[in-house]
Amino acid sequence: MMKLAKKLLVIFGSVSLMSCATSNNSNEVRKYPPINDTRKKVPSQTFNCNGKKFVVVYVTSDKIQLIDESSNSRFQLDQVVSASGSKYSDGKIEIHIKGREAVLNQDGNDVSCYLVR
């Protein structure tokens, strides 16, 4: 009698678990549908300036965010007039980008930089 009760318990337990399982019915509406991330990637460039890496994030067509990766310092720079290339400044720090090279001016010191990625 005890063996029969155990078998019935196993059978009913299995059936109840199967009824709780979700089906792969295509008509089923999910409560929380998957999110399709359609945001555009923000263009950026990484420069090596004497061993320090700086990331240039192009926020708008005339504004960048310059990130010093070693200290995680962030600077908002506006585009300024340049004879060639692109030049951005906030009055204290300046970066002049031309092709795969850049010149970073910080505290009055010019540092040559090259594009990493």
N, C-alpha and C positions, 0 to 999 in steps of 0.2 A: 504494500500500500504506500509506503514511504517513497519507493522508487517511482511509482506512478505520479505521485504528487510533485516530485522534483522534475520529472519529464514535462508535466503539464505547465509547471512554473516556467521552465525554459522556453517552451513553445509560445506561451502567452507573452512572455517578456520579449521574445524575438519579434513577434507580430506587432506588439505595441511600439517597439523601437523602429520597425520598418514604417509604421504609419507616421512617425515623427520626421522621417527623412524627407528632404526637399526633393521635388521632382524637377526634371529638366524640361518642363512644359514651356514651349515658346510663347504661349499666351499669358504666361505668368507675368504680372507687373511687379517689379522690384520696388520695395519701399524706399531704398536708397540707391538710385541708379549710379553706375560708374561715372566719374567726372572726367570729361575730356578736356584736358588742359590745352587751350588754343592760344595761350600767350606767346608772343614772339620772344625769342631770346634777345637779351640786351647785348648789342655788340660791344666787345671789349678787346683790349690788347694788353699783353704783359711785356714790360721792358726790364732788362737787367741793367742797372746803373751802378757800376763799380761793386758788384756782388750783392746789391740790394735790389729786390724785385718791387716794381711799382706796377699796379694795374690801372689802366685807363678805361673807365666805363663811360660810354657815350650815352648820356642821359637824354639830351636833345641835340638838335643840329648845331647849337651854339653853346652847349654846356657839357662839362664832363665832371666825373668824380674821380679824383686821383687817390689811390689807396696804397699806402706804404705797407707792404705785407709783413715786414719785420715788426713794426709797432702797431699795426692795424689802424694807423692814423688815416683819417679821411678828409679830403679837401674838395670843396666845390669850386671849380674854376670856370670862368667865362671866357669865351673866345675873344681874342683881341686881334687887331690888325697885324698881318704878317705879309712880307713880300712874297714868300713861298712857303708851302707847307701849312700846317695848322698850329697856332699858338694859343695857349690858354693860360690865364693868370688870375690870381685873387689879390694881387698887390704884394704878397709876401713870397709866394711860390709860383714858379712859372715852368711850363713845359712846352717845348717847340718840337713838334713831330713832323718829320719829312720822310715819307717812305718807311723803310725798316729801321730808321735811326731817329733818335730824339736827343735833345739837350735839356737837362733838368737844371733849373737855377733855384737853389734853395739857400737862403741866408747869404746871397751875393756870390755863391760858388757855383760855377758851371760844371756839370758832370755829364759826360757822354754816355748815352744809353743805346742798346741795340734790342731789337724786337726778339722776344723769345717765342711767343705764340700769339 
